Amino acid sequence: MIQRTSRLRLPLLLTSALLIGGLVPAAIAPASAALAVRLEAGPQSGYKFSPIGAILQSKKVTLAAPANVTADARAYITGRGHHLRIASGTFSGWWIKESMIAYVPGLVVNASYNPAVRIAFPAGTYLGYKFDTAWAIASTKRGTLGTDSGASIARRAVIHGRPFGEVVNGVWAGYWVPLASPNVLRAQPLTCKSPGHVAAGTRQVLRALPNGAGQIALTFDMGGRLTPGKDIVNRLILDRVCTTFFPTGAMGATVEGQVILKLIGQHPELFEVGNHTYHHCNLRDGGAGSPTTAPCPKTPPSASFIADQMTSAATVIRTATGMEPAPYWRPPYGAYNTAVLDAVASVGYTKTLMWDVDTIDWRPVSQGGPTAAQIADKVAVNAVGGSDVLMHLGGFNTYDALPSMVLRLRARGLQPTTISDVMR
């Protein structure tokens, strides 16, 4: 059955309206107070329900890009979760389940508690969040519990489609912590571990990763365009997605690159780094490079040039993040041969990380590149346990692809994580 929900975020106060099967709504805000809703790129499903919550009709549409629409009601449907009744666009008149791909941006309060109520904290590593007035991440706090514990929360809410509880005591007092689900009073620990890089050991060229049952590696190169890199990293933090980054020294040394690398370095519980050389030269054939003024030789580079590209980049990466990139590296353009592998191994880079799923997100749609929905679909459909997915912090539609991609991977039982987490 459909139940009335608690108050919604200010400035919008909307009593849960019921307009199912022709019933008169209990209360409904005027159109001018409609809720803003974001529908992320990728598959979206709408429903029409009977008065007792049975599905009467369903509708599925794949959105090539995110859509900003309105909703005139929000209701909890027993056994099915909170739903938003869409009032504009292709889903007008349909209910869509509230989630990280269909949500009211900002805060929606499900319940307030006075006195505060207890929630469980199973043993694990947690990330707490503080948000600014626009509900963007202001700061985070991490901690690890060796044994099961608990804390009290004053509010249970959905923030940008993710369930949170507002902690009022203990380690995370003043922070919002993710909940296992919107209606379960249990904190959600990180699903990945940060074990540190595997040992340098013997040389390996890896397109897919060993020991990858139930996990895939999401990896981002940072060798050219940096927009919207900071936004991508922040979204990964919000969704608690462990990730491996391969920056170049040249882009890491830019003002924007320094901001991105610093943000990555602030979250060693989520992120790790590898090396993508300093100037993004083609180390096998010569040429290319980023930026275009890079001093890339036109013929195959010498071993000393290659070694310098690696060590110079490592200095920038290490200084900005506090993280060690070795022994992981990714050859620009995927170009390598035995001479290149010998040269990078001489300075500690024995793990050459290629990929088995290439999103080609560096190419804009106007030049035949993928939409956000196509990026998400390619990864969600083609990734298998141990896959190494290649994306770019400058990907044109990558930011908009992430919510659907992550949600669908997890629904398939594939946890996105770091290269190290998979290989351990």
Salt bridges, closest charged atoms under 4 A:
GLU40 OE2 - ARG38 NE 2.85
GLU40 OE2 - ARG235 NH2 3.43
ASP72 OD1 - ARG85 NE 2.55
GLU98 OE2 - ARG74 NE 2.90
GLU166 OE1 - ARG155 NE 2.76
ASP221 OD2 - HIS276 NE2 3.41
ASP221 OD1 - ARG330 NH1 2.90
ASP239 OD1 - ARG162 NE 2.68
GLU269 OE1 - ARG142 NH1 3.36
GLU269 OE2 - HIS267 ND1 2.74
GLU272 OE1 - HIS197 NE2 3.66
ASP285 OD2 - ARG284 NH2 2.88
GLU324 OE1 - ARG318 NE 2.85
ASP342 OD1 - ARG203 NH1 2.47
ASP361 OD1 - HIS392 ND1 2.70
ASP377 OD1 - ARG408 NH2 2.75
ASP388 OD1 - ARG330 NH2 3.24
ASP400 OD1 - ARG38 NH2 3.04
